[in-house]
Amino acid sequence: MVFVVHGRVNRSQWLNRGMVATSILESGTFFGDELLSWCLRIPFIDRYPAATATFTCVKATEAFALDAKHLSDEIESIRV
């Protein structure tokens, strides 16, 4: 998951029939929340979910990231 602290990020996602959905993410927003449902799935599937979107910085961006390993470790520590 990536949390945008400052800046602007363009999100592009391929949809059915070759269509593309785009949106702009700005300070205070985040993306990658599909990792939450992946980490919380029971039984847990030890394979990363497929990426379905592309993210490009539109202007200088500062962000904080949690990768899948960190996120699954955190969820596992909560379950114990």
N, CA, C and O atoms as CSV, one atom per row, in Angstrom:
chain,resi,resn,atom,element,x,y,z
A,1,MET,N,N,0.853,-1.162,0.000
A,1,MET,CA,C,0.000,0.000,0.000
A,1,MET,C,C,0.895,1.220,0.000
A,1,MET,O,O,1.956,1.228,0.623
A,2,VAL,N,N,0.459,2.246,-0.702
A,2,VAL,CA,C,1.220,3.491,-0.768
A,2,VAL,C,C,0.323,4.625,-0.301
A,2,VAL,O,O,-0.804,4.784,-0.770
A,3,PHE,N,N,0.845,5.406,0.631
A,3,PHE,CA,C,0.145,6.563,1.170
A,3,PHE,C,C,0.830,7.813,0.643
A,3,PHE,O,O,2.019,8.011,0.892
A,4,VAL,N,N,0.108,8.655,-0.075
A,4,VAL,CA,C,0.673,9.870,-0.659
A,4,VAL,C,C,0.702,10.954,0.411
A,4,VAL,O,O,-0.344,11.383,0.899
A,5,VAL,N,N,1.911,11.397,0.774
A,5,VAL,CA,C,2.071,12.434,1.784
A,5,VAL,C,C,1.990,13.806,1.128
A,5,VAL,O,O,1.239,14.669,1.583
A,6,HIS,N,N,2.750,14.010,0.072
A,6,HIS,CA,C,2.738,15.248,-0.714
A,6,HIS,C,C,2.870,14.864,-2.178
A,6,HIS,O,O,3.524,13.876,-2.512
A,7,GLY,N,N,2.257,15.637,-3.039
A,7,GLY,CA,C,2.418,15.416,-4.467
A,7,GLY,C,C,1.144,15.001,-5.161
A,7,GLY,O,O,0.038,15.166,-4.648
A,8,ARG,N,N,1.340,14.453,-6.356
A,8,ARG,CA,C,0.208,14.075,-7.197
A,8,ARG,C,C,0.610,12.869,-8.039
A,8,ARG,O,O,1.668,12.859,-8.668
A,9,VAL,N,N,-0.254,11.850,-8.042
A,9,VAL,CA,C,0.017,10.604,-8.756
A,9,VAL,C,C,-1.157,10.297,-9.683
A,9,VAL,O,O,-2.317,10.387,-9.279
A,10,ASN,N,N,-0.850,9.935,-10.930
A,10,ASN,CA,C,-1.870,9.532,-11.896
A,10,ASN,C,C,-2.033,8.013,-11.840
A,10,ASN,O,O,-1.047,7.277,-11.861
A,11,ARG,N,N,-3.263,7.555,-11.769
A,11,ARG,CA,C,-3.568,6.121,-11.734
A,11,ARG,C,C,-4.284,5.744,-13.025
A,11,ARG,O,O,-5.278,6.370,-13.394
A,12,SER,N,N,-3.776,4.714,-13.716
A,12,SER,CA,C,-4.400,4.198,-14.937
A,12,SER,C,C,-4.651,2.712,-14.753
A,12,SER,O,O,-3.771,1.970,-14.317
A,13,GLN,N,N,-5.866,2.284,-15.092
A,13,GLN,CA,C,-6.216,0.873,-14.934
A,13,GLN,C,C,-6.963,0.395,-16.174
A,13,GLN,O,O,-7.938,1.007,-16.612
A,14,TRP,N,N,-6.480,-0.718,-16.727
A,14,TRP,CA,C,-7.140,-1.296,-17.900
A,14,TRP,C,C,-8.432,-1.988,-17.476
A,14,TRP,O,O,-8.459,-2.758,-16.516
A,15,LEU,N,N,-9.495,-1.695,-18.213
A,15,LEU,CA,C,-10.797,-2.302,-17.971
A,15,LEU,C,C,-11.133,-3.229,-19.141
A,15,LEU,O,O,-10.296,-3.463,-20.013
A,16,ASN,N,N,-12.333,-3.741,-19.154
A,16,ASN,CA,C,-12.782,-4.605,-20.253
A,16,ASN,C,C,-12.809,-3.862,-21.580
A,16,ASN,O,O,-12.978,-2.643,-21.622
A,17,ARG,N,N,-12.642,-4.602,-22.645
A,17,ARG,CA,C,-12.751,-4.087,-24.017
A,17,ARG,C,C,-11.772,-2.961,-24.317
A,17,ARG,O,O,-12.072,-2.079,-25.122
A,18,GLY,N,N,-10.606,-2.980,-23.679
A,18,GLY,CA,C,-9.561,-2.003,-23.981
A,18,GLY,C,C,-9.764,-0.615,-23.406
A,18,GLY,O,O,-8.997,0.295,-23.721
A,19,MET,N,N,-10.766,-0.429,-22.582
A,19,MET,CA,C,-10.999,0.880,-21.973
A,19,MET,C,C,-10.039,1.078,-20.803
A,19,MET,O,O,-9.620,0.120,-20.154
A,20,VAL,N,N,-9.701,2.339,-20.551
A,20,VAL,CA,C,-8.785,2.674,-19.464
A,20,VAL,C,C,-9.464,3.665,-18.526
A,20,VAL,O,O,-10.016,4.673,-18.967
A,21,ALA,N,N,-9.419,3.370,-17.230
A,21,ALA,CA,C,-9.935,4.290,-16.211
A,21,ALA,C,C,-8.738,5.025,-15.618
A,21,ALA,O,O,-7.719,4.407,-15.310
A,22,THR,N,N,-8.857,6.332,-15.460
A,22,THR,CA,C,-7.770,7.117,-14.872
A,22,THR,C,C,-8.311,7.968,-13.734
A,22,THR,O,O,-9.481,8.350,-13.721
A,23,SER,N,N,-7.441,8.252,-12.789
A,23,SER,CA,C,-7.785,9.151,-11.693
A,23,SER,C,C,-6.501,9.772,-11.160
A,23,SER,O,O,-5.405,9.267,-11.405
A,24,ILE,N,N,-6.646,10.861,-10.437
A,24,ILE,CA,C,-5.510,11.557,-9.830
A,24,ILE,C,C,-5.586,11.361,-8.324
A,24,ILE,O,O,-6.631,11.582,-7.712
A,25,LEU,N,N,-4.473,10.944,-7.730
A,25,LEU,CA,C,-4.374,10.801,-6.279
A,25,LEU,C,C,-3.508,11.936,-5.760
A,25,LEU,O,O,-2.437,12.201,-6.305
A,26,GLU,N,N,-3.962,12.603,-4.715
A,26,GLU,CA,C,-3.237,13.748,-4.163
A,26,GLU,C,C,-2.890,13.496,-2.702
A,26,GLU,O,O,-3.179,12.430,-2.160
A,27,SER,N,N,-2.279,14.469,-2.084
A,27,SER,CA,C,-1.878,14.368,-0.678
A,27,SER,C,C,-3.027,13.870,0.180
A,27,SER,O,O,-4.159,14.337,0.055
A,28,GLY,N,N,-2.724,12.906,1.061
A,28,GLY,CA,C,-3.723,12.370,1.970
A,28,GLY,C,C,-4.475,11.165,1.434
A,28,GLY,O,O,-5.316,10.610,2.140
A,29,THR,N,N,-4.194,10.740,0.196
A,29,THR,CA,C,-4.865,9.578,-0.358
A,29,THR,C,C,-3.925,8.376,-0.361
A,29,THR,O,O,-2.739,8.507,-0.057
A,30,PHE,N,N,-4.453,7.219,-0.701
A,30,PHE,CA,C,-3.634,6.012,-0.722
A,30,PHE,C,C,-4.119,5.098,-1.837
A,30,PHE,O,O,-5.215,5.276,-2.369
A,31,PHE,N,N,-3.296,4.120,-2.184
A,31,PHE,CA,C,-3.700,3.099,-3.137
A,31,PHE,C,C,-3.068,1.776,-2.757
A,31,PHE,O,O,-2.104,1.733,-1.992
A,32,GLY,N,N,-3.615,0.701,-3.293
A,32,GLY,CA,C,-3.137,-0.634,-2.968
A,32,GLY,C,C,-3.952,-1.312,-1.893
A,32,GLY,O,O,-3.498,-2.293,-1.303
A,33,ASP,N,N,-5.160,-0.808,-1.619
A,33,ASP,CA,C,-5.974,-1.371,-0.551
A,33,ASP,C,C,-6.447,-2.796,-0.848
A,33,ASP,O,O,-6.956,-3.469,0.048
A,34,GLU,N,N,-6.288,-3.270,-2.098
A,34,GLU,CA,C,-6.629,-4.670,-2.382
A,34,GLU,C,C,-5.731,-5.630,-1.620
A,34,GLU,O,O,-6.077,-6.798,-1.442
A,35,LEU,N,N,-4.563,-5.139,-1.163
A,35,LEU,CA,C,-3.685,-5.979,-0.348
A,35,LEU,C,C,-4.315,-6.321,0.997
A,35,LEU,O,O,-4.008,-7.365,1.574
A,36,LEU,N,N,-5.189,-5.461,1.504
A,36,LEU,CA,C,-5.854,-5.756,2.783
A,36,LEU,C,C,-6.713,-7.008,2.680
A,36,LEU,O,O,-6.647,-7.883,3.544
A,37,SER,N,N,-7.526,-7.097,1.618
A,37,SER,CA,C,-8.368,-8.285,1.479
A,37,SER,C,C,-7.513,-9.523,1.233
A,37,SER,O,O,-7.882,-10.619,1.656
A,38,TRP,N,N,-6.372,-9.366,0.552
A,38,TRP,CA,C,-5.453,-10.487,0.327
A,38,TRP,C,C,-4.872,-10.972,1.651
A,38,TRP,O,O,-4.811,-12.178,1.888
A,39,CYS,N,N,-4.445,-10.053,2.517
A,39,CYS,CA,C,-3.847,-10.430,3.803
A,39,CYS,C,C,-4.856,-11.039,4.769
A,39,CYS,O,O,-4.509,-11.897,5.581
A,40,LEU,N,N,-6.092,-10.596,4.677
A,40,LEU,CA,C,-7.112,-11.053,5.616
A,40,LEU,C,C,-7.828,-12.318,5.163
A,40,LEU,O,O,-8.640,-12.870,5.905
A,41,ARG,N,N,-7.537,-12.781,3.956
A,41,ARG,CA,C,-8.202,-13.973,3.406
A,41,ARG,C,C,-7.876,-15.208,4.251
A,41,ARG,O,O,-6.719,-15.459,4.588
A,42,ILE,N,N,-8.905,-15.959,4.580
A,42,ILE,CA,C,-8.725,-17.216,5.311
A,42,ILE,C,C,-9.378,-18.310,4.477
A,42,ILE,O,O,-10.573,-18.196,4.203
A,43,PRO,N,N,-8.694,-19.340,4.063
A,43,PRO,CA,C,-7.293,-19.572,4.380
A,43,PRO,C,C,-6.398,-18.624,3.575
A,43,PRO,O,O,-6.723,-18.255,2.446
A,44,PHE,N,N,-5.294,-18.247,4.159
A,44,PHE,CA,C,-4.355,-17.323,3.543
A,44,PHE,C,C,-3.710,-17.968,2.322
A,44,PHE,O,O,-3.235,-19.101,2.397
A,45,ILE,N,N,-3.690,-17.263,1.215
A,45,ILE,CA,C,-3.058,-17.746,-0.013
A,45,ILE,C,C,-1.720,-17.048,-0.141
A,45,ILE,O,O,-1.654,-15.825,-0.262
A,46,ASP,N,N,-0.650,-17.837,-0.113
A,46,ASP,CA,C,0.700,-17.273,-0.126
A,46,ASP,C,C,1.166,-16.949,-1.541
A,46,ASP,O,O,2.168,-17.479,-2.021
A,47,ARG,N,N,0.423,-16.076,-2.188
A,47,ARG,CA,C,0.818,-15.599,-3.514
A,47,ARG,C,C,0.276,-14.177,-3.647
A,47,ARG,O,O,-0.863,-13.890,-3.278
A,48,TYR,N,N,1.118,-13.298,-4.181
A,48,TYR,CA,C,0.733,-11.892,-4.291
A,48,TYR,C,C,-0.395,-11.702,-5.307
A,48,TYR,O,O,-0.437,-12.394,-6.324
A,49,PRO,N,N,-1.310,-10.765,-5.033
A,49,PRO,CA,C,-2.366,-10.487,-6.004
A,49,PRO,C,C,-1.785,-9.804,-7.241
A,49,PRO,O,O,-0.765,-9.120,-7.163
A,50,ALA,N,N,-2.436,-9.996,-8.366
A,50,ALA,CA,C,-1.970,-9.384,-9.610
A,50,ALA,C,C,-2.178,-7.871,-9.578
A,50,ALA,O,O,-3.203,-7.387,-9.097
A,51,ALA,N,N,-1.203,-7.136,-10.091
A,51,ALA,CA,C,-1.329,-5.687,-10.196
A,51,ALA,C,C,-2.229,-5.365,-11.386
A,51,ALA,O,O,-2.054,-5.927,-12.467
A,52,THR,N,N,-3.177,-4.477,-11.193
A,52,THR,CA,C,-4.110,-4.143,-12.265
A,52,THR,C,C,-4.041,-2.681,-12.673
A,52,THR,O,O,-4.799,-2.247,-13.540
A,53,ALA,N,N,-3.148,-1.917,-12.066
A,53,ALA,CA,C,-3.082,-0.491,-12.363
A,53,ALA,C,C,-1.630,-0.041,-12.460
A,53,ALA,O,O,-0.717,-0.684,-11.944
A,54,THR,N,N,-1.450,1.093,-13.145
A,54,THR,CA,C,-0.137,1.724,-13.273
A,54,THR,C,C,-0.221,3.098,-12.632
A,54,THR,O,O,-1.200,3.822,-12.812
A,55,PHE,N,N,0.816,3.450,-11.880
A,55,PHE,CA,C,0.851,4.728,-11.190
A,55,PHE,C,C,2.057,5.526,-11.661
A,55,PHE,O,O,3.169,5.004,-11.734
A,56,THR,N,N,1.827,6.805,-11.981
A,56,THR,CA,C,2.881,7.682,-12.470
A,56,THR,C,C,2.819,8.996,-11.700
A,56,THR,O,O,1.750,9.594,-11.580
A,57,CYS,N,N,3.960,9.450,-11.178
A,57,CYS,CA,C,4.001,10.729,-10.473
A,57,CYS,C,C,3.822,11.857,-11.473
A,57,CYS,O,O,4.538,11.926,-12.472
A,58,VAL,N,N,2.861,12.747,-11.206
A,58,VAL,CA,C,2.599,13.889,-12.065
A,58,VAL,C,C,3.491,15.054,-11.657
A,58,VAL,O,O,3.946,15.824,-12.502
A,59,LYS,N,N,3.736,15.177,-10.355
A,59,LYS,CA,C,4.693,16.154,-9.847
A,59,LYS,C,C,5.442,15.503,-8.692
A,59,LYS,O,O,5.074,14.415,-8.248
A,60,ALA,N,N,6.477,16.151,-8.207
A,60,ALA,CA,C,7.291,15.575,-7.134
A,60,ALA,C,C,6.378,15.041,-6.033
A,60,ALA,O,O,5.474,15.734,-5.566
A,61,THR,N,N,6.632,13.802,-5.630
A,61,THR,CA,C,5.753,13.127,-4.688
A,61,THR,C,C,6.552,12.518,-3.552
A,61,THR,O,O,7.606,11.919,-3.770
A,62,GLU,N,N,6.045,12.675,-2.340
A,62,GLU,CA,C,6.588,12.004,-1.164
A,62,GLU,C,C,5.515,11.027,-0.706
A,62,GLU,O,O,4.349,11.392,-0.560
A,63,ALA,N,N,5.923,9.779,-0.479
A,63,ALA,CA,C,4.943,8.758,-0.112
A,63,ALA,C,C,5.546,7.785,0.890
A,63,ALA,O,O,6.765,7.662,1.005
A,64,PHE,N,N,4.681,7.106,1.604
A,64,PHE,CA,C,5.049,6.076,2.562
A,64,PHE,C,C,4.463,4.775,2.041
A,64,PHE,O,O,3.292,4.728,1.662
A,65,ALA,N,N,5.267,3.716,2.019
A,65,ALA,CA,C,4.795,2.449,1.450
A,65,ALA,C,C,4.901,1.304,2.447
A,65,ALA,O,O,5.842,1.230,3.238
A,66,LEU,N,N,3.923,0.421,2.393
A,66,LEU,CA,C,3.951,-0.865,3.084
A,66,LEU,C,C,3.897,-1.927,2.000
A,66,LEU,O,O,2.918,-2.000,1.257
A,67,ASP,N,N,4.934,-2.754,1.896
A,67,ASP,CA,C,4.879,-3.798,0.875
A,67,ASP,C,C,4.092,-4.993,1.407
A,67,ASP,O,O,3.739,-5.043,2.585
A,68,ALA,N,N,3.823,-5.953,0.525
A,68,ALA,CA,C,2.983,-7.097,0.890
A,68,ALA,C,C,3.558,-7.868,2.068
A,68,ALA,O,O,2.804,-8.316,2.931
A,69,LYS,N,N,4.866,-8.034,2.126
A,69,LYS,CA,C,5.510,-8.759,3.227
A,69,LYS,C,C,5.253,-8.055,4.555
A,69,LYS,O,O,4.860,-8.694,5.531
A,70,HIS,N,N,5.475,-6.734,4.597
A,70,HIS,CA,C,5.235,-5.981,5.832
A,70,HIS,C,C,3.766,-6.067,6.248
A,70,HIS,O,O,3.447,-6.268,7.419
A,71,LEU,N,N,2.893,-5.912,5.273
A,71,LEU,CA,C,1.471,-5.917,5.578
A,71,LEU,C,C,1.020,-7.283,6.094
A,71,LEU,O,O,0.272,-7.356,7.068
A,72,SER,N,N,1.469,-8.368,5.449
A,72,SER,CA,C,1.067,-9.704,5.910
A,72,SER,C,C,1.669,-10.021,7.279
A,72,SER,O,O,1.027,-10.686,8.092
A,73,ASP,N,N,2.897,-9.553,7.547
A,73,ASP,CA,C,3.504,-9.746,8.864
A,73,ASP,C,C,2.693,-9.026,9.944
A,73,ASP,O,O,2.480,-9.566,11.029
A,74,GLU,N,N,2.241,-7.802,9.642
A,74,GLU,CA,C,1.444,-7.045,10.606
A,74,GLU,C,C,0.113,-7.728,10.881
A,74,GLU,O,O,-0.306,-7.835,12.034
A,75,ILE,N,N,-0.553,-8.191,9.823
A,75,ILE,CA,C,-1.828,-8.874,9.992
A,75,ILE,C,C,-1.625,-10.156,10.804
A,75,ILE,O,O,-2.421,-10.464,11.690
A,76,GLU,N,N,-0.567,-10.896,10.503
A,76,GLU,CA,C,-0.285,-12.137,11.225
A,76,GLU,C,C,-0.035,-11.864,12.705
A,76,GLU,O,O,-0.475,-12.642,13.551
A,77,SER,N,N,0.662,-10.774,13.037
A,77,SER,CA,C,0.921,-10.456,14.446
A,77,SER,C,C,-0.368,-10.095,15.180
A,77,SER,O,O,-0.470,-10.305,16.389
A,78,ILE,N,N,-1.351,-9.554,14.461
A,78,ILE,CA,C,-2.642,-9.233,15.063
A,78,ILE,C,C,-3.436,-10.515,15.324
A,78,ILE,O,O,-4.131,-10.619,16.335
A,79,ARG,N,N,-3.335,-11.485,14.420
A,79,ARG,CA,C,-4.084,-12.738,14.554
A,79,ARG,C,C,-3.592,-13.589,15.720
A,79,ARG,O,O,-4.361,-14.367,16.285
A,80,VAL,N,N,-2.323,-13.449,16.085
A,80,VAL,CA,C,-1.737,-14.306,17.125
A,80,VAL,C,C,-2.161,-13.876,18.484
A,80,VAL,O,O,-1.763,-14.485,19.477
